[in-house]
Amino acid sequence: MEYRDYYQTLKVPRTATADEIKKSYRRLARKYHPDVSKEKDAEAQFKQVQEAYEVLKDPEKRAAYDQLGSNWKAGQDFRPPPDFGGGFEFRGGPGGRAGGGAQGAEFDASFSDFFSSLFGGGGGPFAGEGGAGFGAAGGRRRASPRRGRDHHARIDIDLEEAYRGGTRTFDLQRPSLDDDGNLQTRKHTVKVNIPAGITSGQQLRLAGQGEDSPNGGRAGDLFLEVHTRPNKQYQVDGRDVTVTLPVAPWEAALGSTVTVPTLGGPVEMRIPAGAQSGQKLRLRGRGLPGNPPGDELVQLKVVLPPADSPQARALYEQMQREMSFDARAADITTTS
């Protein structure tokens, strides 16, 4: 897709204040509004101005957009970096509205693929800044109270915390504008109740902790997308967890009862005789809590004792003589 230079679209420098961006937007919106403009491709130009303003008027979106740097040129082939966003709370989302509807006609304000790749889509039909639209003669109309937009952020927790749940306090970075209209970031602290058994990718909703309404309506909500950090001991698949368990050759060959770590604490497990390295045994209900709860899969890993003493070497040589075992010719299968 092509990179879009929103500063170039609004004809402002990257250091522009919020007031400068607003003034330029109003001038260009009037110039290209399809109801009044005689410019060629006015509707297309109007949509581009709307898209640029949707990003640059919003402190969160602008701060995230600025992370891309100033070396990009309009029209260059672009792919968003995997860590785009830097933990900022992106306001709005697919289907969100940023203002009142245009009078006279409804315009398709679905934004470009570039915008969608960064912010996940946005905007229903709207024409004016601050809830006011432009009429056919350029007049203004008063907006009714509207709900503040939702905020979105990501939080990271440990797997053990996802298992047991609890209450945590998180500090989020929320870009905002100072009294002079310059972009700054400030800390936003939230207290979150984490339910036991939450899985990576699930969202928690904090009602009323999003954007305040600009004109007396209800505040938006804050949606926190939960991600579990990688764990050195467990691999996670939904509510199931897998752990690798080292076992001695005689424990696998003869069968044995061993202690296995689980998220809820150690438990005893029976290894059947003849178990093979790589074989998985299931501990039902020992994964993440839920309805139903997940399981724990115990993958066996047969570990050979080192032949680091005369006695150990003698035992291996005795096995070689008496067992006549050919590992490459053996028909070894594993079961899950």
Buried (B, 14 or more C-beta within 10 A) or exposed (E): BEBBBBBEBBEBEEEBBBEBBBBBBBEBBEBBBBBBBEBEEBBEBBBBBBBBBBBBBBBBBBBBBBEBEEEEEEEEEBEEEEEBBEEBBBBBBEEBBBBBBBBBEEBEBBBBEBBBBBBEBBBBBBBBBBBBBBBEEEEEBEBEEBBBBBBBBBBEBEBEBBBEBEEEEBEBBBBEBEEEEEBEBEEBEBEBEBEEBBBBEEEBEBEEBBBEBBEEBBBBBBBBBBBBEEBEEBBBEEBBBBBBBEBBEEBBBEEBEBEBBBBEEEBEBEBEEEBBBBBBBBBEBBBBBBEEBBBBBBBBEBEEEEEEEEEEEEEEEEEEEEEEEEEEEEEEEEEE
